Amino acid sequence: MRTFKAMLSHSIAPRMTAAELAAGVLSGMGILTLLLGIVIMPSLPLTESGFYLALLLLVGFLFVAHAAGQLTVIADELRRSRKQGSM
């Protein structure tokens, strides 16, 4: 029991900001959506062009989700640097 409490008391990601957490979540969401879409697509009645279009949309969503996560980190860093510069 003591070792279990010791495991729970340690931080998984020390000094992680909310923006970095959001970036990880958005990137993970994009990857998960792509993988689930690839698994589900064969069961849908799609033509070959529909299959490629759906795959292109899934990859586009992956890129947009990852870019949004990276932009949150950049915006957070800019806000922090402005705060430190004004002091």
Sequence and secondary structure as in RCSB ss.txt:
>XXXX:A:sequence
MRTFKAMLSHSIAPRMTAAELAAGVLSGMGILTLLLGIVIMPSLPLTESGFYLALLLLVGFLFVAHAAGQLTVIA
DELRRSRKQGSM
>XXXX:A:secstr
 HHHHHHHHS SSTT  HHHHHHHHHHHHHHHHHHHHHHHGGGS   HHHHHHHHHHHHHHHHHHHHHHHHHHHH
HHHHHHHHHHH 
